[in-house]
Amino acid sequence: MLKSDYRNVEKDSARCGGQPVVGGTRIRAATILTCYRQGMRVEEIVQQYPGLRPADVHDALAYAYDHLDEIENDLAADEEAAVKARLGRGGAD
């Protein structure tokens, strides 16, 4: 497991495909960034994911913005997988 300079963010190849997550959880930095971009405040994100503390959210956002290319690639891969899953079920929505 690789501990980053971001106190509450870690990368572990055995967890979430090696994507950065909040330490001790499976909550990805990309997920937190998506929530934030959708207009959720830190307090709302903590309510949505009760295992998080505000410091976890701030560290995940700092990591995401400092590694934006990596996070954007993770989000694009998520979207591609979702499209493939929809098409694999027999049709696009």
Contacts in CASP RR format, 6 or more apart in sequence:
PFRMAT RR
TARGET T0000
AUTHOR 0000-0000-0000
METHOD contacts of the structure
MODEL  1
MLKSDYRNVEKDSARCGGQPVVGGTRIRAATILTCYRQGMRVEEIVQQYP
GLRPADVHDALAYAYDHLDEIENDLAADEEAAVKARLGRGGAD
1 10 0 8 1.000
1 11 0 8 1.000
1 12 0 8 1.000
2 10 0 8 1.000
2 11 0 8 1.000
2 12 0 8 1.000
3 10 0 8 1.000
4 10 0 8 1.000
4 11 0 8 1.000
4 20 0 8 1.000
4 63 0 8 1.000
6 59 0 8 1.000
6 60 0 8 1.000
6 62 0 8 1.000
6 63 0 8 1.000
6 66 0 8 1.000
7 55 0 8 1.000
7 59 0 8 1.000
8 22 0 8 1.000
8 23 0 8 1.000
8 55 0 8 1.000
8 56 0 8 1.000
8 59 0 8 1.000
8 60 0 8 1.000
9 20 0 8 1.000
9 21 0 8 1.000
9 22 0 8 1.000
9 23 0 8 1.000
9 29 0 8 1.000
9 59 0 8 1.000
9 60 0 8 1.000
9 63 0 8 1.000
10 20 0 8 1.000
10 21 0 8 1.000
10 23 0 8 1.000
10 24 0 8 1.000
11 18 0 8 1.000
11 19 0 8 1.000
11 20 0 8 1.000
11 21 0 8 1.000
12 18 0 8 1.000
12 21 0 8 1.000
15 21 0 8 1.000
15 26 0 8 1.000
16 26 0 8 1.000
16 28 0 8 1.000
19 28 0 8 1.000
19 29 0 8 1.000
19 30 0 8 1.000
19 74 0 8 1.000
20 28 0 8 1.000
20 29 0 8 1.000
20 30 0 8 1.000
20 60 0 8 1.000
20 63 0 8 1.000
20 64 0 8 1.000
20 67 0 8 1.000
20 70 0 8 1.000
20 71 0 8 1.000
21 27 0 8 1.000
21 28 0 8 1.000
21 29 0 8 1.000
22 29 0 8 1.000
22 32 0 8 1.000
22 52 0 8 1.000
22 56 0 8 1.000
22 59 0 8 1.000
22 60 0 8 1.000
23 56 0 8 1.000
25 49 0 8 1.000
25 51 0 8 1.000
25 52 0 8 1.000
25 56 0 8 1.000
27 49 0 8 1.000
27 51 0 8 1.000
27 52 0 8 1.000
27 60 0 8 1.000
28 74 0 8 1.000
29 60 0 8 1.000
29 61 0 8 1.000
29 63 0 8 1.000
29 64 0 8 1.000
29 67 0 8 1.000
29 71 0 8 1.000
30 64 0 8 1.000
30 71 0 8 1.000
30 74 0 8 1.000
30 75 0 8 1.000
30 78 0 8 1.000
32 45 0 8 1.000
32 57 0 8 1.000
32 60 0 8 1.000
32 61 0 8 1.000
32 64 0 8 1.000
33 60 0 8 1.000
33 61 0 8 1.000
33 64 0 8 1.000
33 65 0 8 1.000
33 71 0 8 1.000
33 75 0 8 1.000
34 75 0 8 1.000
35 44 0 8 1.000
35 45 0 8 1.000
35 48 0 8 1.000
36 42 0 8 1.000
36 45 0 8 1.000
36 57 0 8 1.000
36 61 0 8 1.000
40 48 0 8 1.000
42 54 0 8 1.000
42 57 0 8 1.000
42 58 0 8 1.000
43 54 0 8 1.000
45 52 0 8 1.000
45 57 0 8 1.000
46 52 0 8 1.000
46 53 0 8 1.000
46 54 0 8 1.000
46 57 0 8 1.000
64 71 0 8 1.000
83 92 0 8 1.000
86 92 0 8 1.000
86 93 0 8 1.000
END
